[in-house]
Amino acid sequence: MKNRNENFSNNDVTLIGPGVILEGKLESKGNVRIDGKVKGNIHAKGNITIGENGEIEGEVTSMRITVGGKISGKVIAEEKIILESKSVLVGDLFTKILEVQAGAKFDGNSKMSSTESTIKNSKMPSFEK
């Protein structure tokens, strides 16, 4: 019998659908899409996408983060953060590349750096144990 972790792929997507409310910590070794509501921190090794109806209250950390909905909390991306036109972000963000589309709302501080040490010093959690 194969161990469940052997079947894991970085292309796998964890979906929190519309109407779902999740309270607690969410960790994924793949990608995550949020179309519901999450109250707690989210960490993914892959990408995180927050759909237009998605809402997060907590810290979000990932390689790349695309925000179409609402986030209240710190956002940390090792590579890139995209704030889409209907997004609302209240909190600080840390990344190498920031893309803000017309209409996006952002209330907080941003720190952009091309060095990984600045991003990692923002207290990005790790799966390494």
C-alpha positions in Angstrom: 0.0 0.0 0.0 1.4 3.4 -1.0 1.8 6.1 1.6 -0.7 9.0 1.0 2.2 11.5 0.7 3.7 9.6 -2.2 0.7 10.5 -4.3 1.1 14.2 -3.7 1.7 16.6 -6.6 2.6 20.2 -6.4 -0.1 20.8 -9.0 -2.8 19.6 -6.6 -5.3 22.3 -5.6 -7.1 22.6 -2.2 -10.4 24.3 -2.7 -12.4 26.1 0.0 -15.6 26.7 -1.9 -18.4 29.3 -1.7 -20.5 28.9 1.5 -17.6 27.2 3.4 -16.4 28.8 6.6 -13.1 27.5 7.9 -11.7 28.5 11.3 -8.1 27.5 12.1 -4.8 27.0 10.5 -4.5 25.8 6.9 -1.3 24.3 5.5 -0.8 22.9 2.0 2.2 21.6 0.1 0.4 22.4 -3.1 -1.9 25.2 -4.4 -4.9 26.7 -2.5 -8.0 28.5 -3.8 -10.3 30.3 -1.4 -13.8 31.1 -2.5 -15.3 30.9 1.0 -14.3 32.4 4.3 -11.2 31.5 6.3 -10.6 32.8 9.9 -7.0 31.8 10.6 -3.6 31.6 9.0 -2.9 30.0 5.6 0.4 28.7 4.4 1.0 27.0 1.0 4.2 25.9 -0.7 2.5 26.5 -4.1 0.2 29.4 -5.0 -2.7 30.9 -3.2 -5.7 32.4 -5.0 -8.5 34.3 -3.3 -11.5 34.5 -5.5 -13.8 37.5 -5.7 -16.0 36.1 -3.0 -13.2 34.8 -0.9 -12.5 36.4 2.5 -9.5 35.8 4.8 -8.9 37.0 8.4 -5.4 36.0 9.2 -1.8 35.8 7.8 -1.3 34.4 4.3 2.0 33.1 3.1 3.0 31.4 -0.2 5.2 31.6 -3.2 2.7 33.6 -5.2 -0.6 35.1 -4.1 -3.4 36.4 -6.2 -6.1 38.4 -4.4 -9.5 38.9 -6.0 -11.5 39.1 -2.7 -10.8 40.4 0.8 -7.9 39.9 3.2 -7.5 41.3 6.6 -4.0 40.4 7.8 -0.3 40.2 6.8 0.4 38.8 3.3 3.8 37.3 2.5 4.8 36.0 -0.9 8.3 34.8 -1.8 7.8 35.8 -5.4 4.8 37.9 -6.3 1.5 39.3 -5.0 -1.3 40.4 -7.4 -4.1 42.6 -6.2 -6.9 42.3 -8.7 -9.3 45.1 -9.5 -12.0 44.1 -6.9 -9.6 43.1 -4.2 -9.4 44.7 -0.7 -6.3 44.2 1.4 -6.1 45.6 4.9 -2.7 44.7 6.3 1.0 44.7 5.5 2.5 42.9 2.6 6.0 41.5 1.9 7.1 40.3 -1.6 9.6 40.7 -4.4 7.1 41.8 -7.0 3.8 43.6 -6.4 1.1 44.1 -9.1 -1.8 46.3 -8.3 -4.7 46.5 -10.8 -6.8 49.6 -11.1 -9.6 49.6 -8.6 -7.8 47.4 -6.0 -7.9 48.8 -2.4 -4.9 48.5 -0.2 -4.6 49.9 3.4 -1.3 49.0 5.0 2.5 49.0 4.5 4.4 47.2 1.8 7.9 46.0 1.8 9.4 44.9 -1.6 12.8 43.4 -1.9 14.7 41.4 -4.5 16.6 39.5 -1.7 15.1 36.4 -0.2 16.4 37.3 3.2 14.0 40.3 3.6 11.0 38.1 2.6 12.1 35.2 4.9 12.8 37.6 7.8 9.1 38.5 7.6 8.6 35.2 9.5 7.4 33.1 6.6 6.7 29.6 8.1 8.3 26.5 6.7 7.3 22.9 6.2 10.8 21.7 7.0 10.7 19.7 10.2 
